[in-house]
Amino acid sequence: MADLRVREFGLEFANPVVVSSGPTGFGPILAETVDMRRIGAFTCKTVTRKKREGNPPPRLVDCGYGIIASIGLQNPGIEEFVRETLPSADAFGTRLIVSIAGFCLEDFAQMASLLETVHGFDILELNLSCPNVESGLMNPSEDPRCAGSIVAEVKKHFASRPVTVKLSPESLPQDTFIRSCESSGADGFTLFNAYHGARFDINTGRPFLRRTEGAYSSPALKPIVLKKIRDARHVTDRPIIATGGASTAEDILEFILAGASLVGFGLVGMIDPEALEELPLHLERCLEARGFVSLDEYCRYLRRTAEHGR
Ligand SMILES: Cc1cc2nc3c(=O)[nH]c(=O)nc-3n(C[C@H](O)[C@H](O)[C@H](O)COP(=O)(O)O)c2cc1C
């Protein structure tokens, strides 16, 4: 069987499949159907300093070719998360990524300090891109320096493990955001969160979502995200967890071709959890069908081909 191991962030992953933050919550239900050890990494739903109930319903609308979600960072707050949730997630037996968001620098500082003292996870993800919280959340989609200052603040308090920054695909200019975070100490990037979207009911004239807009996730976004990953790869050589529109094993190879180090799967985990477990198996078959014994060999082949093509 093809060897799928990936070494990024100074860590070894069993394979490049990363379950993205949110759609499968903190993972206990997913772990009932899926052998989590077969997934490269699991990202916990984003946690804030204080508990949040999230947005009022309706907060999900189907688009036929994707969904718009407006959950609004529902979570138990960092202290309960560390006490109650993290230990069960640690038991999944895969790499674990903890995701945090904050309303001020002090939120980030406090959460980072607490997490520095806690074992049982491998990477800290800073969600600087939640499209679903109306007021006050630090979502610096127009201010790259603000994104950099959050990274710098977190790095002051959290030095034991790598920090990845999750940006919005709408944070522009993308290269300035990446450079600002990188020069402030980001160890890698999770690119991207979802795009803003909305849908309206033509019978009632009202929006389907209580908050009107939400986060649009869809396989239809894959080509747009692929292009943005390629652009990002020209700006940074740090690891990129490419996220947005991936749904198959072939997509993993396509995202790697664009510059991804690991590949995030959000919506797939929500609509077909068992597919997550199948992805590494399908990836092995994809590589074997092309005559490769490992993902590493495939990546080296791509680099050689790219060099010859120059
Ligand atoms: C229901 C739902 C909840 C989400 N919650 C979070 C979250 O808490 N934190 C976060 O960083 N991203 C969250 N996301 C965004 C996903 O992690 C991912 O970036 C996005 O869905 C794009 O990937 P996909 O095309 O594979 O779904 C959420 C997405 C969905 C659909």
The ligand as an SDF file (V2000), in Angstrom:
LIG
                    3D

 31 33  0  0  0  0  0  0  0  0999 V2000
  -21.3560   24.1520    9.6380 C   0  0  0  0  0  0  0  0  0  0  0  0
  -19.9840   24.7520    9.5270 C   0  0  0  0  0  0  0  0  0  0  0  0
  -19.3610   25.2210   10.6810 C   0  0  0  0  0  0  0  0  0  0  0  0
  -18.0810   25.7800   10.6010 C   0  0  0  0  0  0  0  0  0  0  0  0
  -17.4830   26.2170   11.7390 N   0  0  0  0  0  0  0  0  0  0  0  0
  -16.2050   26.6790   11.6890 C   0  0  0  0  0  0  0  0  0  0  0  0
  -15.5120   27.0300   12.8820 C   0  0  0  0  0  0  0  0  0  0  0  0
  -16.0230   26.9120   14.0040 O   0  0  0  0  0  0  0  0  0  0  0  0
  -14.2370   27.4960   12.7530 N   0  0  0  0  0  0  0  0  0  0  0  0
  -13.5960   27.6190   11.5430 C   0  0  0  0  0  0  0  0  0  0  0  0
  -12.4370   28.0390   11.5010 O   0  0  0  0  0  0  0  0  0  0  0  0
  -14.2300   27.2740   10.3990 N   0  0  0  0  0  0  0  0  0  0  0  0
  -15.5070   26.8020   10.4430 C   0  0  0  0  0  0  0  0  0  0  0  0
  -16.1300   26.4170    9.2860 N   0  0  0  0  0  0  0  0  0  0  0  0
  -15.4040   26.5290    7.9940 C   0  0  0  0  0  0  0  0  0  0  0  0
  -14.7220   25.1980    7.6080 C   0  0  0  0  0  0  0  0  0  0  0  0
  -13.7420   24.8270    8.5520 O   0  0  0  0  0  0  0  0  0  0  0  0
  -14.0480   25.3160    6.2270 C   0  0  0  0  0  0  0  0  0  0  0  0
  -13.0500   26.3120    6.2800 O   0  0  0  0  0  0  0  0  0  0  0  0
  -15.0460   25.6740    5.1340 C   0  0  0  0  0  0  0  0  0  0  0  0
  -16.2510   24.9340    5.3010 O   0  0  0  0  0  0  0  0  0  0  0  0
  -14.4680   25.3920    3.7300 C   0  0  0  0  0  0  0  0  0  0  0  0
  -14.1140   24.0370    3.5880 O   0  0  0  0  0  0  0  0  0  0  0  0
  -15.0610   22.9570    2.8330 P   0  0  0  0  0  0  0  0  0  0  0  0
  -15.2920   23.4580    1.4440 O   0  0  0  0  0  0  0  0  0  0  0  0
  -14.2650   21.6790    2.8640 O   0  0  0  0  0  0  0  0  0  0  0  0
  -16.3440   22.8580    3.6010 O   0  0  0  0  0  0  0  0  0  0  0  0
  -17.4190   25.8760    9.3440 C   0  0  0  0  0  0  0  0  0  0  0  0
  -18.0570   25.4030    8.1820 C   0  0  0  0  0  0  0  0  0  0  0  0
  -19.3240   24.8470    8.2700 C   0  0  0  0  0  0  0  0  0  0  0  0
  -19.9680   24.3240    7.0080 C   0  0  0  0  0  0  0  0  0  0  0  0
  1  2  1  0
  2  3  1  0
  2 30  2  0
  3  4  2  0
  4  5  1  0
  4 28  1  0
  5  6  2  0
  6  7  1  0
  6 13  1  0
  7  8  2  0
  7  9  1  0
  9 10  1  0
 10 11  2  0
 10 12  1  0
 12 13  2  0
 13 14  1  0
 14 15  1  0
 14 28  1  0
 15 16  1  0
 16 17  1  0
 16 18  1  0
 18 19  1  0
 18 20  1  0
 20 21  1  0
 20 22  1  0
 22 23  1  0
 23 24  1  0
 24 25  2  0
 24 26  1  0
 24 27  1  0
 28 29  2  0
 29 30  1  0
 30 31  1  0
M  END
$$$$
